[in-house]
Amino acid sequence: MSVGEIFQPRPTRRALYVSIIYGLWSLITAALAIPAGIYLLFPPRTKKAPEWLVAGDVSHLRIKEPEEMVFRRTRVDGWKITSEKSTAWVVKLSEQTLVAFAPQCTHLGCAYHWDERQKNFLCPCHNSSFSVEGAVL
């Protein structure tokens, strides 16, 4: 037996447990660091320009008579792509001019409706009226 064999340390149970703990620690760190690194190095897609949507056929619209149009739009939010149903009030102001309004009032975000009798938009949440051009009355 040589001197090198006598002083060779034997692996202990403690060394085994420490190496298992460090290995698990490394796996947890990698599991957290990889998604964080991907998020930081590859940011989500941003919108490049305002997008136009086809809401429907507007040839049948009459001047200054609003119509609520239902359409589908695709929204990109980071990596998530969703298709959702949406509405807009569309008004033909003249033969060359169309205006589309979001279906919520500007004050509380309530859904308003067209009052045919008074010829204006009416918000039921706070009794506000809007003209056919969108001005607050």
Backbone as CSV, one residue per row, in Angstrom:
resi,resn,N_x,N_y,N_z,CA_x,CA_y,CA_z,C_x,C_y,C_z
1,MET,0.839,-1.160,0.000,0.000,0.000,0.000,0.892,1.233,0.000
2,SER,0.594,2.167,-0.860,1.413,3.367,-0.954,0.825,4.470,-0.087
3,VAL,1.594,5.527,0.071,1.178,6.641,0.921,-0.016,7.369,0.309
4,GLY,-0.108,7.462,-0.997,-1.218,8.150,-1.665,-2.538,7.454,-1.444
5,GLU,-2.522,6.143,-1.318,-3.755,5.407,-1.090,-4.241,5.540,0.342
6,ILE,-3.363,5.745,1.264,-3.748,5.860,2.667,-4.472,7.170,2.934
7,PHE,-4.006,8.257,2.352,-4.588,9.564,2.627,-5.646,9.978,1.612
8,GLN,-6.120,9.081,0.832,-7.202,9.363,-0.131,-8.510,9.475,0.660
9,PRO,-9.197,10.689,0.635,-10.435,10.821,1.393,-11.551,10.014,0.737
10,ARG,-12.369,9.393,1.577,-13.480,8.603,1.084,-14.705,9.493,0.961
11,PRO,-15.533,9.244,-0.036,-16.762,10.040,-0.139,-17.655,9.758,1.062
12,THR,-18.237,10.827,1.577,-19.108,10.691,2.738,-20.551,10.930,2.331
13,ARG,-21.447,10.581,3.228,-22.867,10.815,2.984,-23.148,12.320,2.887
14,ARG,-22.467,13.091,3.707,-22.647,14.549,3.698,-22.268,15.138,2.337
15,ALA,-21.173,14.697,1.761,-20.735,15.193,0.448,-21.765,14.843,-0.623
16,LEU,-22.359,13.660,-0.509,-23.394,13.266,-1.463,-24.611,14.189,-1.345
17,TYR,-25.044,14.463,-0.121,-26.198,15.338,0.085,-25.921,16.767,-0.394
18,VAL,-24.741,17.258,-0.135,-24.373,18.604,-0.578,-24.376,18.678,-2.104
19,SER,-23.851,17.657,-2.763,-23.839,17.689,-4.237,-25.260,17.583,-4.803
20,ILE,-26.145,16.815,-4.148,-27.542,16.753,-4.589,-28.228,18.107,-4.405
21,ILE,-27.987,18.754,-3.267,-28.579,20.073,-3.007,-28.094,21.086,-4.038
22,TYR,-26.790,21.097,-4.324,-26.263,22.029,-5.325,-26.816,21.729,-6.725
23,GLY,-26.991,20.469,-7.025,-27.573,20.104,-8.322,-29.012,20.579,-8.455
24,LEU,-29.820,20.360,-7.401,-31.205,20.856,-7.424,-31.252,22.380,-7.481
25,TRP,-30.368,23.012,-6.759,-30.282,24.469,-6.772,-29.965,24.967,-8.187
26,SER,-29.078,24.298,-8.873,-28.734,24.674,-10.253,-29.926,24.490,-11.189
27,LEU,-30.670,23.398,-11.020,-31.849,23.170,-11.874,-32.917,24.238,-11.642
28,ILE,-33.170,24.594,-10.389,-34.168,25.632,-10.087,-33.732,26.972,-10.645
29,THR,-32.452,27.299,-10.497,-31.929,28.559,-11.039,-32.075,28.598,-12.554
30,ALA,-31.773,27.513,-13.232,-31.918,27.463,-14.690,-33.382,27.569,-15.092
31,ALA,-34.266,26.902,-14.323,-35.703,26.962,-14.648,-36.250,28.374,-14.518
32,LEU,-35.702,29.167,-13.636,-36.142,30.560,-13.491,-35.402,31.505,-14.439
33,ALA,-34.124,31.237,-14.684,-33.306,32.152,-15.487,-33.593,32.053,-16.975
34,ILE,-33.904,30.870,-17.475,-34.118,30.706,-18.918,-35.330,31.507,-19.397
35,PRO,-36.522,31.384,-18.777,-37.643,32.210,-19.244,-37.396,33.710,-19.060
36,ALA,-36.727,34.090,-17.972,-36.431,35.506,-17.761,-35.484,36.019,-18.840
37,GLY,-34.491,35.214,-19.189,-33.564,35.609,-20.251,-34.245,35.725,-21.603
38,ILE,-35.138,34.799,-21.904,-35.880,34.866,-23.169,-36.736,36.125,-23.205
39,TYR,-37.393,36.440,-22.087,-38.234,37.637,-22.031,-37.394,38.906,-22.222
40,LEU,-36.216,38.957,-21.620,-35.377,40.151,-21.734,-34.696,40.268,-23.092
41,LEU,-34.302,39.149,-23.670,-33.583,39.195,-24.947,-34.509,39.278,-26.154
42,PHE,-35.708,38.738,-26.041,-36.663,38.751,-27.147,-37.950,39.422,-26.670
43,PRO,-38.009,40.770,-26.709,-39.200,41.460,-26.203,-40.424,41.150,-27.061
44,PRO,-41.624,41.332,-26.483,-42.844,41.065,-27.239,-42.956,41.966,-28.463
45,ARG,-43.728,41.492,-29.423,-43.946,42.273,-30.642,-44.738,43.533,-30.327
46,THR,-44.368,44.630,-30.942,-45.099,45.883,-30.757,-45.844,46.220,-32.037
47,LYS,-46.878,47.026,-31.875,-47.621,47.461,-33.054,-46.786,48.476,-33.817
48,LYS,-46.770,48.315,-35.114,-45.985,49.212,-35.944,-46.780,50.440,-36.365
49,ALA,-48.023,50.255,-36.678,-48.852,51.362,-37.149,-50.307,51.065,-36.792
50,PRO,-51.131,52.099,-36.759,-52.553,51.822,-36.508,-53.113,50.922,-37.599
51,GLU,-53.930,50.001,-37.181,-54.474,49.066,-38.156,-55.915,49.423,-38.497
52,TRP,-56.267,49.183,-39.733,-57.625,49.413,-40.205,-58.343,48.083,-40.232
53,LEU,-59.582,48.106,-39.807,-60.384,46.893,-39.799,-61.568,47.043,-40.733
54,VAL,-61.959,45.958,-41.347,-63.159,45.951,-42.169,-64.325,45.627,-41.240
55,ALA,-65.207,46.615,-41.064,-66.344,46.440,-40.152,-67.581,45.958,-40.889
56,GLY,-67.603,46.110,-42.175,-68.757,45.654,-42.940,-69.023,46.556,-44.125
57,ASP,-70.111,46.289,-44.802,-70.515,47.053,-45.976,-71.225,48.335,-45.529
58,VAL,-70.709,49.480,-45.961,-71.293,50.762,-45.561,-72.080,51.422,-46.700
59,SER,-72.240,50.720,-47.802,-72.941,51.323,-48.935,-74.425,51.521,-48.644
60,HIS,-74.992,50.754,-47.743,-76.423,50.855,-47.437,-76.720,51.933,-46.380
61,LEU,-75.703,52.542,-45.782,-75.922,53.544,-44.737,-76.560,54.809,-45.310
62,ARG,-77.476,55.391,-44.533,-78.087,56.659,-44.919,-77.408,57.790,-44.158
63,ILE,-77.412,58.972,-44.723,-76.720,60.112,-44.131,-77.345,60.467,-42.781
64,LYS,-76.455,60.622,-41.777,-76.774,61.008,-40.398,-77.747,60.066,-39.695
65,GLU,-77.721,58.784,-40.097,-78.480,57.758,-39.387,-77.495,56.690,-38.929
66,PRO,-77.126,56.714,-37.644,-76.106,55.785,-37.139,-76.573,54.335,-37.164
67,GLU,-75.602,53.462,-37.337,-75.880,52.037,-37.277,-74.765,51.371,-36.483
68,GLU,-75.156,50.494,-35.572,-74.165,49.761,-34.789,-73.722,48.555,-35.608
69,MET,-72.421,48.488,-35.882,-71.876,47.402,-36.695,-71.054,46.468,-35.812
70,VAL,-71.246,45.175,-36.030,-70.528,44.145,-35.286,-69.462,43.560,-36.205
71,PHE,-68.256,43.402,-35.682,-67.157,42.862,-36.476,-66.211,42.102,-35.559
72,ARG,-65.294,41.361,-36.146,-64.267,40.621,-35.388,-62.932,41.295,-35.628
73,ARG,-62.144,41.358,-34.568,-60.796,41.898,-34.724,-59.805,40.978,-34.035
74,THR,-58.612,40.935,-34.585,-57.540,40.129,-34.026,-56.601,41.063,-33.294
75,ARG,-56.364,40.747,-32.024,-55.524,41.602,-31.199,-54.282,40.825,-30.792
76,VAL,-53.121,41.470,-30.940,-51.853,40.865,-30.553,-51.395,41.554,-29.279
77,ASP,-51.268,40.762,-28.212,-50.842,41.286,-26.920,-49.617,40.500,-26.491
78,GLY,-48.446,41.032,-26.815,-47.220,40.291,-26.551,-47.156,39.083,-27.458
79,TRP,-47.142,37.906,-26.876,-47.118,36.677,-27.673,-48.513,36.091,-27.824
80,LYS,-49.485,36.657,-27.151,-50.846,36.122,-27.180,-51.645,36.783,-28.300
81,ILE,-52.281,35.984,-29.126,-53.112,36.474,-30.222,-54.545,36.055,-29.941
82,THR,-55.443,37.041,-29.850,-56.843,36.742,-29.573,-57.727,37.358,-30.646
83,SER,-58.796,36.671,-30.952,-59.798,37.167,-31.874,-61.051,37.443,-31.055
84,GLU,-61.547,38.673,-31.127,-62.687,39.039,-30.300,-63.736,39.786,-31.115
85,LYS,-64.975,39.642,-30.669,-66.083,40.345,-31.309,-66.139,41.759,-30.731
86,SER,-66.339,42.733,-31.586,-66.392,44.116,-31.155,-67.487,44.844,-31.938
87,THR,-67.891,45.997,-31.432,-68.905,46.804,-32.113,-68.427,48.234,-32.232
88,ALA,-69.049,48.969,-33.133,-68.797,50.392,-33.300,-70.041,51.026,-33.912
89,TRP,-70.287,52.260,-33.520,-71.363,53.026,-34.152,-70.771,53.722,-35.363
90,VAL,-71.362,53.509,-36.531,-70.870,54.097,-37.776,-71.921,55.075,-38.287
91,VAL,-71.453,56.289,-38.609,-72.348,57.346,-39.093,-71.801,57.867,-40.417
92,LYS,-72.666,57.952,-41.385,-72.311,58.545,-42.670,-72.704,60.020,-42.592
93,LEU,-71.700,60.918,-42.476,-71.975,62.346,-42.326,-72.247,63.016,-43.664
94,SER,-71.607,62.551,-44.715,-71.853,63.045,-46.080,-71.529,61.900,-47.029
95,GLU,-71.611,62.147,-48.309,-71.325,61.088,-49.280,-69.870,60.622,-49.217
96,GLN,-68.956,61.489,-48.763,-67.543,61.139,-48.717,-67.018,60.902,-47.300
97,THR,-67.812,61.180,-46.269,-67.302,61.137,-44.900,-68.041,60.110,-44.050
98,LEU,-67.272,59.216,-43.453,-67.781,58.238,-42.491,-67.059,58.456,-41.167
99,VAL,-67.792,58.274,-40.077,-67.194,58.364,-38.745,-67.601,57.125,-37.974
100,ALA,-66.654,56.552,-37.249,-66.950,55.399,-36.395,-66.640,55.783,-34.955
101,PHE,-67.537,55.426,-34.037,-67.383,55.734,-32.624,-67.284,54.437,-31.832
102,ALA,-66.446,54.460,-30.795,-66.393,53.335,-29.863,-67.727,53.263,-29.135
103,PRO,-68.158,52.087,-28.737,-69.495,51.941,-28.160,-69.605,52.319,-26.681
104,GLN,-68.593,52.975,-26.099,-68.650,53.399,-24.705,-68.582,54.921,-24.619
105,CYS,-69.289,55.475,-23.615,-69.240,56.919,-23.427,-67.874,57.328,-22.885
106,THR,-67.529,58.583,-23.069,-66.207,59.071,-22.674,-66.107,59.341,-21.183
107,HIS,-67.222,59.398,-20.469,-67.196,59.747,-19.049,-67.014,58.522,-18.152
108,LEU,-67.926,57.577,-18.228,-67.869,56.411,-17.352,-67.630,55.096,-18.096
109,GLY,-67.580,55.133,-19.407,-67.365,53.911,-20.179,-68.607,53.051,-20.334
110,CYS,-69.779,53.639,-20.120,-71.035,52.887,-20.242,-71.414,52.745,-21.718
111,ALA,-72.156,51.704,-22.021,-72.633,51.496,-23.389,-73.819,52.425,-23.653
112,TYR,-73.692,53.264,-24.646,-74.778,54.185,-24.993,-75.582,53.620,-26.153
113,HIS,-76.704,54.265,-26.457,-77.549,53.804,-27.564,-78.073,55.017,-28.331
114,TRP,-78.579,54.760,-29.518,-79.130,55.806,-30.375,-80.596,55.999,-30.022
115,ASP,-80.955,57.227,-29.693,-82.339,57.572,-29.389,-82.962,58.141,-30.663
116,GLU,-83.768,57.346,-31.323,-84.352,57.735,-32.615,-85.282,58.936,-32.473
117,ARG,-85.971,59.012,-31.360,-86.936,60.096,-31.166,-86.215,61.454,-31.030
118,GLN,-85.138,61.499,-30.246,-84.417,62.765,-30.046,-83.284,62.977,-31.037
119,LYS,-82.981,61.980,-31.837,-81.918,62.025,-32.855,-80.547,62.337,-32.240
120,ASN,-80.242,61.642,-31.153,-78.905,61.749,-30.571,-78.587,60.467,-29.814
121,PHE,-77.306,60.335,-29.430,-76.888,59.196,-28.627,-77.168,59.520,-27.171
122,LEU,-77.625,58.525,-26.424,-77.976,58.730,-25.025,-77.233,57.711,-24.168
123,CYS,-76.564,58.213,-23.132,-75.869,57.336,-22.189,-76.772,57.129,-20.985
124,PRO,-77.140,55.893,-20.673,-78.056,55.643,-19.563,-77.410,55.798,-18.188
125,CYS,-76.112,55.799,-18.091,-75.457,55.862,-16.782,-75.565,57.237,-16.135
126,HIS,-75.480,58.287,-16.932,-75.549,59.620,-16.351,-76.337,60.601,-17.224
127,ASN,-77.223,60.074,-18.055,-78.123,60.866,-18.905,-77.408,61.907,-19.753
128,SER,-76.245,61.588,-20.260,-75.550,62.476,-21.184,-76.017,62.195,-22.596
129,SER,-75.983,63.232,-23.395,-76.386,63.098,-24.801,-75.213,63.494,-25.682
130,PHE,-75.109,62.832,-26.806,-74.062,63.112,-27.789,-74.733,63.305,-29.142
131,SER,-74.230,64.264,-29.893,-74.791,64.511,-31.222,-74.377,63.398,-32.171
132,VAL,-74.934,63.393,-33.352,-74.608,62.388,-34.347,-73.155,62.542,-34.811
133,GLU,-72.570,63.724,-34.613,-71.158,63.951,-34.948,-70.228,63.554,-33.802
134,GLY,-70.800,63.229,-32.609,-69.992,62.809,-31.470,-69.753,63.883,-30.421
135,ALA,-70.257,65.082,-30.640,-70.051,66.162,-29.674,-70.961,65.953,-28.455
136,VAL,-70.448,66.316,-27.270,-71.237,66.222,-26.046,-72.277,67.342,-26.050
137,LEU,-73.551,66.986,-25.804,-74.613,67.978,-25.782,-74.900,68.437,-24.369
